[in-house]
Amino acid sequence: MNTPDNKITVPAPVQGTPEATGQLDDLLALMARLRVDCPWDKKQSNHSLIPYAIEEAYELGEAVQTDDDEDIKGELGDVLLQVVFHCQMYAEQGRFDMSDVITTLQEKLIRRHPHVFEAETLTDDAAVKVRWDEIKAEEQQSREARGKLKRRLDNTKAGSALMQAQDVQKQASKLGFDWEGVSGAFDKLDEEIAELKHELTDSSTTAVGYDISKANIIDIEKELGDCMFALVNVARKLNFDAETATLTCVHKFKSRFGYIEEQLELAGKRIEDSDIIEMDALWEAAKQYERSS
């Protein structure tokens, strides 16, 4: 942690077999040990951890929904692990440490709550939100004054790819970069799907379908991204939230697949012993069951 002369200190690895003490310093020392002795932890980078941070945040949200204390504690710990892991690596790089992160957070919370720590009086949560946004705007102006200029779409919300796609489209629309109706969005979706099919057909068509190993993987990934981005645009133009719609589909898929497993178990079979024809028939039965319940 930061010393009086403002130097960054990389936590010393814990020695021997550690104990779970509930103390932050002991957790930092444990993380430092893992960076030394665990092959997987040693090879990670701040960039390689990005998907895990996103995944852990979603898993925490699901745990809170279940209201199970043990699950919530576990998922909060996993989110904290991401913070500790990143801080350890940035400290190793000599950039900042956990103390800097905590100090930055404390300063931000104090600065953004003048109605708590200063003379300002705000009467309800709506007023607090308005003032919070005003302070954020002031912070942005301060960053720009220091040469940290941001483009208009840099202010879009962080989140999943679907959430970011929808918000960046929304912000672009406010600046006049948008179709008037949904038909343009559908046309763009059709165009992107055609380009994806062309990319696949161009180099990877076989007698039984597409052989991705013979295709240009980078170009296919780009075309897939274009298709998904275009579909999010359709959702936005129809006033639907793409993230919510996709999550609804995920839950529906899990429910129907669970029905397949239950029906196979009732028949004394394992899902591994079934085939696509039987499972597809049970899938259709699951759809009928949904309609009738």
C-alpha positions as CSV (number, residue, x, y, z in Angstrom):
1,M,0.0,0.0,0.0
2,N,1.0,3.7,-0.3
3,T,3.7,4.8,2.1
4,P,4.1,8.4,3.3
5,D,6.5,9.1,0.4
6,N,3.7,7.9,-2.0
7,K,5.5,4.8,-3.2
8,I,3.6,1.8,-4.4
9,T,4.1,-1.3,-2.4
10,V,3.5,-4.7,-3.9
11,P,2.0,-7.0,-1.1
12,A,4.4,-9.6,0.2
13,P,3.3,-13.2,-0.4
14,V,2.0,-15.1,2.6
15,Q,4.3,-17.8,3.8
16,G,3.3,-21.4,4.6
17,T,-0.3,-22.4,4.7
18,P,-2.5,-19.4,5.2
19,E,-5.6,-19.1,7.4
20,A,-8.9,-17.4,6.5
21,T,-8.8,-14.4,8.9
22,G,-11.3,-12.0,7.3
23,Q,-8.6,-9.2,7.1
24,L,-7.9,-7.3,3.9
25,D,-4.1,-7.3,4.3
26,D,-4.1,-11.1,4.7
27,L,-6.2,-11.4,1.5
28,L,-3.7,-9.2,-0.4
29,A,-0.8,-11.4,0.8
30,L,-2.7,-14.5,-0.2
31,M,-3.3,-13.1,-3.7
32,A,0.4,-12.2,-3.9
33,R,1.3,-15.8,-3.1
34,L,-1.0,-17.1,-5.8
35,R,0.7,-14.8,-8.3
36,V,4.0,-16.5,-7.4
37,D,3.0,-20.2,-7.1
38,C,-0.1,-20.8,-9.1
39,P,0.5,-21.4,-12.8
40,W,-2.9,-20.1,-13.9
41,D,-2.8,-17.0,-11.7
42,K,0.8,-16.2,-12.9
43,K,-0.1,-16.1,-16.6
44,Q,-3.1,-13.8,-16.2
45,S,-3.2,-10.2,-17.3
46,N,-5.6,-7.3,-16.6
47,H,-7.0,-7.8,-20.1
48,S,-7.4,-11.6,-19.7
49,L,-9.5,-11.1,-16.5
50,I,-12.1,-8.9,-18.2
51,P,-14.5,-11.7,-19.0
52,Y,-14.3,-13.0,-15.5
53,A,-15.1,-9.7,-13.9
54,I,-18.2,-9.4,-16.1
55,E,-19.2,-13.0,-15.3
56,E,-18.8,-12.5,-11.6
57,A,-20.9,-9.4,-11.6
58,Y,-23.8,-11.2,-13.3
59,E,-23.5,-14.2,-10.9
60,L,-23.7,-11.8,-8.0
61,G,-26.9,-10.4,-9.4
62,E,-28.4,-13.9,-9.7
63,A,-27.3,-14.8,-6.2
64,V,-29.0,-11.7,-4.8
65,Q,-32.2,-12.7,-6.6
66,T,-32.1,-16.1,-4.9
67,D,-31.7,-14.4,-1.5
68,D,-29.4,-17.2,-0.3
69,D,-26.9,-15.9,2.2
70,E,-24.2,-18.5,1.4
71,D,-24.5,-17.9,-2.3
72,I,-24.4,-14.1,-1.9
73,K,-21.3,-14.3,0.3
74,G,-19.6,-16.5,-2.2
75,E,-20.4,-14.3,-5.1
76,L,-19.5,-11.1,-3.3
77,G,-16.2,-12.8,-2.6
78,D,-15.7,-13.6,-6.2
79,V,-16.3,-10.0,-7.2
80,L,-13.9,-8.9,-4.5
81,L,-11.3,-11.3,-5.9
82,Q,-11.5,-9.5,-9.2
83,V,-10.7,-6.2,-7.5
84,V,-7.8,-7.8,-5.5
85,F,-6.4,-9.6,-8.5
86,H,-6.4,-6.4,-10.6
87,C,-4.8,-4.4,-7.8
88,Q,-2.1,-7.0,-7.4
89,M,-1.1,-6.9,-11.0
90,Y,-1.2,-3.1,-11.3
91,A,1.0,-2.9,-8.2
92,E,3.4,-5.3,-9.8
93,Q,3.5,-2.9,-12.8
94,G,4.3,0.0,-10.5
95,R,1.1,1.9,-11.4
96,F,-1.1,1.9,-8.3
97,D,-2.2,-0.4,-5.4
98,M,-5.2,-1.2,-3.3
99,S,-4.7,1.8,-1.1
100,D,-5.0,4.1,-4.2
101,V,-8.2,2.4,-5.3
102,I,-9.8,2.8,-1.9
103,T,-8.7,6.4,-1.6
104,T,-10.1,7.2,-5.0
105,L,-13.4,5.6,-4.1
106,Q,-13.5,7.5,-0.8
107,E,-12.8,10.8,-2.5
108,K,-15.5,10.1,-5.1
109,L,-18.2,9.2,-2.5
110,I,-17.4,12.3,-0.5
111,R,-17.4,14.5,-3.6
112,R,-20.7,13.1,-4.9
113,H,-22.6,13.4,-1.6
114,P,-22.5,17.1,-0.8
115,H,-26.0,16.7,0.6
116,V,-24.5,14.4,3.3
117,F,-21.2,16.0,4.0
118,E,-21.8,19.7,3.1
119,A,-24.6,22.2,3.5
120,E,-26.6,21.1,0.4
121,T,-30.1,19.9,1.1
122,L,-31.8,17.4,-1.3
123,T,-35.2,16.2,-0.4
124,D,-35.6,12.9,-2.3
125,D,-33.7,10.2,-4.3
126,A,-34.7,11.9,-7.6
127,A,-33.0,15.1,-6.5
128,V,-29.9,13.1,-5.4
129,K,-29.7,11.4,-8.8
130,V,-29.9,14.8,-10.6
131,R,-27.1,16.2,-8.4
132,W,-25.0,13.1,-8.9
133,D,-25.2,13.5,-12.6
134,E,-24.3,17.2,-12.4
135,I,-21.2,16.3,-10.3
136,K,-20.2,13.6,-12.8
137,A,-20.5,16.2,-15.6
138,E,-18.3,18.6,-13.6
139,E,-15.8,15.8,-13.2
140,Q,-15.8,15.2,-16.9
141,Q,-15.1,18.9,-17.5
142,S,-12.2,18.7,-15.1
143,R,-10.8,15.7,-17.1
144,E,-11.2,17.6,-20.3
145,A,-9.4,20.6,-18.8
146,R,-6.4,18.2,-18.1
147,G,-6.4,17.1,-21.7
148,K,-8.5,13.9,-21.2
149,L,-10.9,14.7,-24.1
150,K,-13.7,12.2,-24.7
151,R,-15.7,11.7,-27.8
152,R,-19.5,11.9,-27.6
153,L,-20.1,8.1,-27.7
154,D,-17.4,7.5,-25.0
155,N,-20.1,8.4,-22.4
156,T,-22.2,5.3,-23.1
157,K,-22.9,3.0,-20.3
158,A,-20.6,0.1,-19.3
159,G,-22.2,-3.3,-19.3
160,S,-22.6,-6.4,-21.4
161,A,-22.1,-6.3,-25.1
162,L,-25.8,-6.1,-25.7
163,M,-26.3,-3.3,-23.1
164,Q,-23.4,-1.3,-24.6
165,A,-24.7,-1.8,-28.2
166,Q,-28.1,-0.6,-27.3
167,D,-26.9,2.5,-25.4
168,V,-24.4,3.5,-28.1
169,Q,-27.1,3.3,-30.7
170,K,-29.4,5.4,-28.5
171,Q,-26.7,8.1,-28.0
172,A,-26.0,8.1,-31.8
173,S,-29.8,8.5,-32.4
174,K,-29.8,11.6,-30.2
175,L,-27.2,13.0,-32.5
176,G,-29.3,12.4,-35.6
177,F,-27.5,9.2,-36.7
178,D,-30.5,6.8,-37.0
179,W,-33.3,5.6,-39.3
180,E,-36.7,7.1,-38.9
181,G,-38.5,3.8,-38.5
182,V,-37.7,0.1,-37.9
183,S,-37.7,-0.8,-41.6
184,G,-34.2,0.6,-42.0
185,A,-33.0,-1.4,-39.1
186,F,-34.5,-4.6,-40.6
187,D,-32.9,-3.8,-43.9
188,K,-29.5,-3.5,-42.2
189,L,-30.0,-6.8,-40.4
190,D,-30.8,-8.5,-43.6
191,E,-27.7,-7.0,-45.2
192,E,-25.5,-8.1,-42.3
193,I,-26.8,-11.6,-42.4
194,A,-26.2,-11.8,-46.1
195,E,-22.6,-10.7,-45.6
196,L,-22.1,-13.3,-42.9
197,K,-23.4,-16.0,-45.2
198,H,-21.2,-14.7,-48.0
199,E,-18.2,-14.9,-45.8
200,L,-18.9,-18.5,-44.9
201,T,-19.9,-19.5,-48.4
202,D,-16.8,-17.8,-49.8
203,S,-14.3,-20.2,-48.3
204,S,-15.9,-22.8,-46.1
205,T,-18.8,-24.5,-47.8
206,T,-18.6,-28.3,-47.7
207,A,-21.1,-31.0,-48.7
208,V,-22.4,-31.1,-45.1
209,G,-22.3,-27.4,-44.2
210,Y,-19.7,-25.0,-43.1
211,D,-16.1,-26.0,-42.2
212,I,-15.0,-23.1,-40.0
213,S,-11.4,-24.4,-40.0
214,K,-11.1,-23.4,-43.7
215,A,-12.7,-20.0,-43.2
216,N,-11.3,-16.6,-42.2
217,I,-12.1,-16.7,-38.5
218,I,-11.4,-13.0,-37.9
219,D,-13.7,-11.8,-40.7
220,I,-16.5,-14.3,-39.6
221,E,-16.3,-12.9,-36.1
222,K,-16.6,-9.4,-37.4
223,E,-19.6,-10.3,-39.5
224,L,-21.2,-12.1,-36.5
225,G,-20.7,-9.0,-34.4
226,D,-22.3,-6.9,-37.2
227,C,-25.4,-9.2,-37.2
228,M,-25.8,-9.0,-33.5
229,F,-25.4,-5.3,-33.4
230,A,-28.0,-4.9,-36.2
231,L,-30.4,-7.1,-34.3
232,V,-30.0,-5.0,-31.2
233,N,-30.9,-2.0,-33.3
234,V,-34.1,-3.7,-34.3
235,A,-34.9,-4.3,-30.6
236,R,-34.2,-0.6,-29.8
237,K,-36.4,0.6,-32.7
238,L,-39.2,-1.6,-31.4
239,N,-38.7,-0.2,-27.9
240,F,-37.5,-3.4,-26.4
241,D,-34.4,-3.9,-24.2
242,A,-32.1,-6.3,-26.0
243,E,-30.5,-7.5,-22.8
244,T,-33.9,-8.3,-21.2
245,A,-35.2,-10.0,-24.3
246,T,-32.0,-12.2,-24.5
247,L,-32.2,-13.1,-20.8
248,T,-35.8,-14.1,-21.3
249,C,-34.8,-16.4,-24.1
250,V,-32.0,-17.9,-22.0
251,H,-34.4,-18.6,-19.1
252,K,-36.9,-20.1,-21.5
253,F,-34.2,-22.3,-23.1
254,K,-33.1,-23.5,-19.7
255,S,-36.7,-24.2,-18.6
256,R,-37.4,-26.2,-21.8
257,F,-34.2,-28.2,-21.6
258,G,-34.9,-28.9,-17.9
259,Y,-38.3,-30.3,-19.1
260,I,-36.4,-32.6,-21.5
261,E,-34.2,-33.9,-18.7
262,E,-37.2,-34.5,-16.4
263,Q,-39.1,-36.4,-19.0
264,L,-36.2,-38.6,-19.9
265,E,-35.6,-39.3,-16.2
266,L,-39.2,-40.3,-15.8
267,A,-38.7,-42.7,-18.7
268,G,-35.7,-44.2,-16.9
269,K,-33.2,-42.7,-19.4
270,R,-30.2,-40.4,-19.2
271,I,-29.9,-37.5,-21.5
272,E,-26.6,-38.9,-22.8
273,D,-28.5,-41.9,-24.1
274,S,-31.0,-39.8,-26.0
275,D,-30.7,-38.4,-29.5
276,I,-31.6,-35.2,-31.2
277,I,-34.9,-36.6,-32.7
278,E,-36.1,-37.6,-29.2
279,M,-35.0,-34.4,-27.6
280,D,-36.5,-32.3,-30.3
281,A,-39.9,-34.0,-29.8
282,L,-39.6,-33.4,-26.1
283,W,-38.7,-29.8,-26.8
284,E,-42.0,-29.4,-28.7
285,A,-43.8,-31.0,-25.8
286,A,-42.2,-28.5,-23.5
287,K,-43.5,-25.7,-25.7
288,Q,-47.0,-27.2,-25.5
289,Y,-46.7,-27.5,-21.7
290,E,-45.7,-23.8,-21.4
291,R,-48.8,-22.8,-23.4
292,S,-51.1,-24.9,-21.2
293,S,-49.7,-23.8,-17.9
